[in-house]
C-alpha cells in the first residue's frame, strides 16, 4: 500500500452523487457515485475479479483538508474532474467515506506490478491536481493504493485482510450488531458450560495421552481467524511429536486443487483429512473418530478467537493454496468448532462444496441456524462419518 501527499478538498457525500463531469472525450458524463453505490460497485468488482481472475486497484483519496475552506463544492468538482480526466471511462469514481474520502476503482490492471501501478497513477494524479488546484491545495491531498486480489509473499507472517477492500462486510456486521452480540453471549455461556461439564472427560483424555505417548497433552497450532488474523488453536494431541507436517501440507494442497481421487476400493469420496494417517497415535485415532481432540477449542471460543458455530479455521499453508473466491470463507464470519459442512456430511465432500456451505452459512446466518447446527452436531459426532 502506498500513501502519498497529492492535494485535497471535497464536499458533503450528499453532494457527490449529484456531481457529474465530462470525460476526456467529452462524449458522455462521468457520474460520481455516492457512498452506497460505490461500496456496491466495489463488491461487484471483487466478485468479478474472483470469477475472471482480473486484478483491480482501489485508490483512496483523502480530501478533508483541501475542502475545509470555502467553496467546497467547487473544489470537489475540480478534484473529481481531474480524476476523470486522467482515468479511463471504465474506472469507477465515487465517495468512499462520507465527508472527505474519494475512491477510484481502477479496473483490469493486467499484469502490471503494484509498484508500477502506484508510480504511474501517482504521476498522473500529481500532475492533474497541481493543474486543477495549485501547489498549496494539491499538497493537502493524500492517496493510498490497495490491490485485489491481495498478494502475500512466502515470507509474510501477516495474512490479515485489508479492510479498505471490504467496506460492505463491516457494514453488514454493523447491521447485525445486536444479533452478533447475542451470538457472542451464546458462545460465552456455551463454552464456559462445556468446559465445566466436560472437565472430568478432559482429565481422562489428558491422562490417556500422557500414558501412551511422549510429549505434551495439548497441541498448539497457528490458524487464521476472521479477516485472516492469526490465533493459536488448542487441541488434544493426537499425533506423535516427531511428525513432519509436509505430508499433510502436500495432501491438503492437492485436495483443495481437486487432485485427490475419490475412486477408492469401496467408492469412498475424497476427504479433507488423510485417511489412515501413520502419524496418529492409537489414542489419537479414537479422539479424532469422535472429534474429542477438539474439546480444548471451547477455550478458544471463550476468549473470542472462535465461535461455537462457523467455518473451520484454516492453516496458513491451506490459505495460500486457496483460489481467490475460497478466501471469502475466512472473511465473512468468525470460525467455529462446528459448522454447516460438519453436520452435512462432515469432511466427505469436495473442497469447493465445503466452501460453498461455509459461504451459505455466512450469508444466511441467524441465531436459529446456529441452534439447529448445534443440535445436529452430537449426531454427526456419534456417527463418526468422515472423521479420521
Secondary structure in CASP SS format (residue, H / E / C, confidence):
PFRMAT SS
TARGET T0000
AUTHOR 0000-0000-0000
METHOD secondary structure of the structure
MODEL  1
X C 1.00
X C 1.00
X E 1.00
X E 1.00
X E 1.00
X C 1.00
X C 1.00
X C 1.00
X C 1.00
X C 1.00
X C 1.00
X C 1.00
X H 1.00
X H 1.00
X H 1.00
X H 1.00
X C 1.00
X C 1.00
X C 1.00
X E 1.00
X E 1.00
X E 1.00
X C 1.00
X C 1.00
X C 1.00
X C 1.00
X C 1.00
X C 1.00
X E 1.00
X E 1.00
X E 1.00
X C 1.00
X E 1.00
X C 1.00
X H 1.00
X H 1.00
X H 1.00
X H 1.00
X H 1.00
X H 1.00
X H 1.00
X H 1.00
X H 1.00
X H 1.00
X H 1.00
X H 1.00
X H 1.00
X H 1.00
X H 1.00
X H 1.00
X H 1.00
X H 1.00
X C 1.00
X C 1.00
X C 1.00
X E 1.00
X E 1.00
X E 1.00
X E 1.00
X E 1.00
X E 1.00
X E 1.00
X C 1.00
X C 1.00
X C 1.00
X C 1.00
X C 1.00
X C 1.00
X C 1.00
X C 1.00
X C 1.00
X H 1.00
X H 1.00
X H 1.00
X H 1.00
X H 1.00
X H 1.00
X H 1.00
X H 1.00
X H 1.00
X H 1.00
X H 1.00
X H 1.00
X H 1.00
X H 1.00
X H 1.00
X C 1.00
X C 1.00
X C 1.00
X C 1.00
X C 1.00
X E 1.00
X E 1.00
X E 1.00
X E 1.00
X E 1.00
X E 1.00
X C 1.00
X C 1.00
X C 1.00
X E 1.00
X E 1.00
X E 1.00
X E 1.00
X E 1.00
X E 1.00
X C 1.00
X C 1.00
X C 1.00
X C 1.00
X C 1.00
X C 1.00
X C 1.00
X H 1.00
X H 1.00
X H 1.00
X H 1.00
X H 1.00
X H 1.00
X H 1.00
X H 1.00
X H 1.00
X H 1.00
X H 1.00
X H 1.00
X H 1.00
X H 1.00
X H 1.00
X H 1.00
X H 1.00
X H 1.00
X H 1.00
X H 1.00
X C 1.00
X H 1.00
X H 1.00
X H 1.00
X H 1.00
X C 1.00
X C 1.00
X C 1.00
X E 1.00
X E 1.00
X E 1.00
X E 1.00
X E 1.00
X E 1.00
X E 1.00
X C 1.00
X C 1.00
X C 1.00
X C 1.00
X C 1.00
X C 1.00
X C 1.00
X C 1.00
X C 1.00
X C 1.00
X C 1.00
X C 1.00
X C 1.00
X C 1.00
X H 1.00
X H 1.00
X H 1.00
X C 1.00
X H 1.00
X H 1.00
X H 1.00
X H 1.00
X H 1.00
X H 1.00
X H 1.00
X H 1.00
X H 1.00
X C 1.00
X H 1.00
X H 1.00
X H 1.00
X H 1.00
X H 1.00
X H 1.00
X H 1.00
X H 1.00
X H 1.00
X H 1.00
X H 1.00
X H 1.00
X H 1.00
X H 1.00
X H 1.00
X H 1.00
X H 1.00
X H 1.00
X H 1.00
X H 1.00
X H 1.00
X C 1.00
X H 1.00
X H 1.00
X H 1.00
X H 1.00
X H 1.00
X H 1.00
X H 1.00
X H 1.00
X H 1.00
X H 1.00
X H 1.00
X H 1.00
X H 1.00
X H 1.00
X C 1.00
X C 1.00
X C 1.00
X C 1.00
X C 1.00
X E 1.00
X E 1.00
X E 1.00
X E 1.00
X E 1.00
X E 1.00
X E 1.00
X C 1.00
X H 1.00
X H 1.00
X H 1.00
X C 1.00
X E 1.00
X E 1.00
X E 1.00
X E 1.00
X E 1.00
X E 1.00
X E 1.00
X C 1.00
X C 1.00
X E 1.00
X C 1.00
X C 1.00
X C 1.00
X C 1.00
X C 1.00
X C 1.00
X H 1.00
X H 1.00
X H 1.00
X H 1.00
X H 1.00
X H 1.00
X H 1.00
X H 1.00
X H 1.00
X H 1.00
X H 1.00
X C 1.00
X C 1.00
X C 1.00
X C 1.00
X C 1.00
X C 1.00
X C 1.00
X C 1.00
X C 1.00
X C 1.00
X C 1.00
X C 1.00
X C 1.00
X C 1.00
X E 1.00
X C 1.00
X C 1.00
X C 1.00
X C 1.00
X C 1.00
X C 1.00
X C 1.00
X C 1.00
X E 1.00
X C 1.00
X H 1.00
X H 1.00
X H 1.00
X H 1.00
X H 1.00
X H 1.00
X H 1.00
X H 1.00
X C 1.00
X C 1.00
X H 1.00
X H 1.00
X H 1.00
X C 1.00
X C 1.00
X H 1.00
X H 1.00
X H 1.00
X H 1.00
X H 1.00
X H 1.00
X H 1.00
X C 1.00
X C 1.00
X C 1.00
X E 1.00
X E 1.00
X E 1.00
X C 1.00
X C 1.00
X C 1.00
X C 1.00
X E 1.00
X C 1.00
X H 1.00
X H 1.00
X H 1.00
X H 1.00
X H 1.00
X H 1.00
X C 1.00
X C 1.00
X C 1.00
X H 1.00
X H 1.00
X H 1.00
X H 1.00
X H 1.00
X H 1.00
X C 1.00
X C 1.00
X C 1.00
X C 1.00
X C 1.00
X E 1.00
X E 1.00
X E 1.00
X C 1.00
X H 1.00
X H 1.00
X H 1.00
X H 1.00
X C 1.00
X C 1.00
X C 1.00
X C 1.00
X E 1.00
X C 1.00
X C 1.00
X H 1.00
X H 1.00
X H 1.00
X H 1.00
X H 1.00
X H 1.00
X H 1.00
X H 1.00
X H 1.00
X H 1.00
X H 1.00
X H 1.00
X H 1.00
X H 1.00
X C 1.00
X C 1.00
X H 1.00
X H 1.00
X H 1.00
X H 1.00
X H 1.00
X H 1.00
X H 1.00
X H 1.00
X H 1.00
X H 1.00
X H 1.00
X H 1.00
X H 1.00
X H 1.00
X H 1.00
X H 1.00
X H 1.00
X C 1.00
X C 1.00
X C 1.00
X C 1.00
X C 1.00
END
